Amino acid sequence: MSKSYDAVIIGGGHNGLVCAFYLARAGYNVRILERRDVVGGAAVTEEFHPGFRNSTASYTVSLLNPKVIRDMKLADHGYRVIERPISNFLPQEDGGYLKLGGGLEKTQAEFRKFSSKDAEALPAYYDALEVVADILRDLVLKSPPNVGDGLTMIVDALKQGRRIAGLGIEQQRDVLDLFTKSARSFLDSWFESDAVKAAFGFDAVVGNYASPDTPGSAYVLLHHVFGEVNGKKGAWGHSVGGMGTITQIMAKVVAAMGVEISLEAPVASVLVDGERAVGVKLESGEEVMGGVLIANVGPKLLYERMMAPADLPTDFRKRVKAFKAGSGTFRMNVALDALPDFTCLPGVGEHHQSGIIIAPTLDYMDRAFLDAKRDGWSKAPIVEMLIPSTIDDTLAPAGCHVASLFCQQFAPELPDGRHWDDEREAAADAIIATVEAQAPGFAKSVIARQLHSPLDLERKFGLVGGDIMHGNLTLDQMWAARPVLGHGAYRGPVKGLYMCGAGTHPGGGVTGAPGHNAAREVLRDGTLIGKWRRRG
């Protein structure tokens, strides 16, 4: 037996919830199908050890779009973000440290410890990034022009290109640099200090299985700066209650609007009748039919594992096969009986409420990537640690803490036929040892740890290759070409099939933008179809 809905959404991550909200607001009857026993996708808060709760995968807030926050009235339901007092803290190889953030003058004072020239260059650097970031903010909630749509595509491309065309020649050069250059090449043109370049270059390798020397890595740096927290551009913060609070609030909002959310309802396959997607078949055998089908899963998962090859155009299958996914991320949560005490900055301070970055130079980041390609991971990996319990005491028992360890350059597939199930503990040991080298005693403070290798991220959250972005953010996989040129405006290659996940524009991060934009395209197509039927 099957039941039919106006819209069926595969995946209950934040983008699926956002998409459901806008469709329900327009009067659609919507059902969300989530394979796990909790809604939220990768933005969830879970207890991983008795009394210890943390954001299991996604772990920090900046990119969630202000319009989505306003429209869903998230703040009215308890959404609250506490800003970091400083952005990041980077211990250095010589025993010093660098703090980034907390205001321009404060950051300049830190930079002067390494280079007066870099401190003086900072305002112009911020201005240059902000110009390009503003263009991205303007494009985030716009659907890319869809190649193949004739005049409509041309008009959309002209409209969206107007902002760039209106920039001065120096600013247009900055845009070109950020979209094509390596992070090192871009940062070398601004700064001389290795520590300063590392402070900015770290963003270029977050969720990016690449070296800071890889062409195009400068854009990933930019992708992490176009957000805002509490109206402050570029800021990052902690969601009180963890990232799961955000998606639980979203679920509460859409459920109150009549959206049906089914947990433990994994989709086995997409049902296609003729040339149109008509529903899905669950692993239980149940069929759920929908006027439209919207996928909040990555392109690799949707098109290679949920759809029959015969239902897809031959060239499209070829393009999806070539679509690059795999971010080289290892994600770990640890329960601690004490805060880490850093040799370079002893005692408790604002650095414990920031992003603690163990990646002191671009050369360090490059070595970590090369090691991962050769050995599977580096003995000195890139580690970002956040300790949200320093500002949210609901996450751990009194006197204890939880920490998120977000680690880069772990091969999505290990070389020499090795398997992540056999190697994950050793990789986790290398991560702990990396922190221990900066904060002696850290290893002994670890009460428990929860490990997510790239393979675990795929199995648990559906992130193929452990890719937190649902696909690499390279120039050939962005904007109108995300995921495939000709299908960049959230419409799949089969009628009635749409995409609303991070594998579409504008890419990864907890933004809500793909969900927002996909819903708009679904509603637009529904309106056009309705007009056509009435005229007929």
Summary of the structure (lengths in Angstrom):
residues: 536
radius of gyration: 22.7
end to end distance: 32.5
largest distance: 75.5
contacts: 1964
relative contact order: 0.19
helix: 43%
strand: 21%
